[in-house]
Amino acid sequence: MPLQLLSQRLEKIHHDGLYRSLRSVERTTSQVCVEGRQALLFCSNNYLGLAEHPALAQAAADAAVQYGTSSAASRLVSGNQPLHQELEDKLAAWKGTEAALLFNSGYAANTGIIAALAGRGDIIFSDRLNHASIIDGALLSGARLIRYPHNDIQALARLLEQHQADGLRLIVTDGVFSMDGDIAPLKAIADLAEQHQTLLMVDDAHAGGVLGQQGRGTVDFCGVAGRVDIQMGTFGKALGSFGAYAACSRLVRDYLINRSRSLIFSTSLPPAVLAASSAAVDLVRCKEGQQLRQQLADNGTLLRSLLQQAGCKVPDGCTPIVPVMVGDAETTTRFSARLLEEGVFVQGIRPPTVPKGTSRLRCTVMASHSPEQIRQAAAAIVRVGRELGVL
Ligand SMILES: Cc1ncc(COP(=O)(O)O)c(C=O)c1O
């Protein structure tokens, strides 16, 4: 009976055009094999190509040989190894913060940080388009959740005036919005946070390594260094590894070590992952990182302009995320499937990941794409878009 219920629910997901399934993709290079078919990869977050960089692979291999394959405990038991602390010191130096604290993934970081910082009697102000892990963290916290309209500073100011709390208040926003590629107005948000004595947290999953001096992210890019209480960042995107961190004060780090359940009750990151992440931070800070960022920016500009010139609904922007707005979920699925037949792999993004009626192809560029590959992908998107009546 319960299984029958699940089957009916799955049927409804199918019926609504929202069915999801896993596809096997061999690697993260610009040309990949997707279920036996060669295709150009235009939906990976391997923005700088570091997931295939020999320096990261070598560091991971060396660490596995030297230290083994697992930390085999949470950090508060026996899983706090020298590599954890070394990477945290390196992160704090890169981000220009007093301290940093590692988490096992961006999802674990957001749920663990937000639910630790806020609880009953507190209020969380969250941008309406924030990542699902932020929403889950807020729901888990038991604090009151107030979602403000996307990047709407006037609305946020009004809500902060209206809703006072007995406890603390926290504003949380993506730095770069994962499905739209736009950037939060962090200067205005930091002004409001200071004016209203509110904690401020920025999720920089898509900006670390990509934006700002030495790839420090949106806090540097928007000129608000020292004004953001918690910068969450991830290693699984531009940094080509896995895991996440909070860059913050010593006080916040100490508090999170004592209260964050995703840190306390989970085995810590293994040596190979820590070593790859450490090599990635070195890379994004050096000249090679700067060159890769320039290449990435040029590639983003090329794809965006080719699609816009052909009449695609593509918002302006300066990040590697280039959404092609479609609207309807089913058409988006067909668009993505047809593109794969044409040798271009781009995922369609549908509700609940994005609001209803705003389904889209979430195209992403990487530094490793050649201009020719970008032209090929843009031409295929335009051709299939016309065929489906979307353009
Ligand atoms: C904005 C944002 N925050 C957090 C996450 C979660 O990070 P992770 O994949 O490391 O769990 C993602 C994507 O995965 C994201 O796009």
The ligand as an SDF file (V2000), in Angstrom:
LIG
                    3D

 16 16  0  0  0  0  0  0  0  0999 V2000
   24.2240   28.4480   -4.1710 C   0  0  0  0  0  0  0  0  0  0  0  0
   24.5390   27.0550   -3.7320 C   0  0  0  0  0  0  0  0  0  0  0  0
   24.7220   26.8060   -2.4370 N   0  0  0  0  0  0  0  0  0  0  0  0
   25.0140   25.5650   -1.9970 C   0  0  0  0  0  0  0  0  0  0  0  0
   25.1240   24.5090   -2.8640 C   0  0  0  0  0  0  0  0  0  0  0  0
   25.4350   23.1430   -2.3220 C   0  0  0  0  0  0  0  0  0  0  0  0
   26.7940   22.8860   -2.4520 O   0  0  0  0  0  0  0  0  0  0  0  0
   27.3310   21.3750   -2.5500 P   0  0  0  0  0  0  0  0  0  0  0  0
   27.0910   20.9290   -3.9430 O   0  0  0  0  0  0  0  0  0  0  0  0
   28.7700   21.4730   -2.1790 O   0  0  0  0  0  0  0  0  0  0  0  0
   26.5380   20.5810   -1.5600 O   0  0  0  0  0  0  0  0  0  0  0  0
   24.9320   24.7310   -4.2440 C   0  0  0  0  0  0  0  0  0  0  0  0
   25.0290   23.6810   -5.2750 C   0  0  0  0  0  0  0  0  0  0  0  0
   25.2190   22.5770   -5.2190 O   0  0  0  0  0  0  0  0  0  0  0  0
   24.6340   26.0350   -4.6840 C   0  0  0  0  0  0  0  0  0  0  0  0
   24.4210   26.2640   -5.9760 O   0  0  0  0  0  0  0  0  0  0  0  0
  1  2  1  0
  2  3  1  0
  2 15  2  0
  3  4  2  0
  4  5  1  0
  5  6  1  0
  5 12  2  0
  6  7  1  0
  7  8  1  0
  8  9  2  0
  8 10  1  0
  8 11  1  0
 12 13  1  0
 12 15  1  0
 13 14  2  0
 15 16  1  0
M  END
$$$$
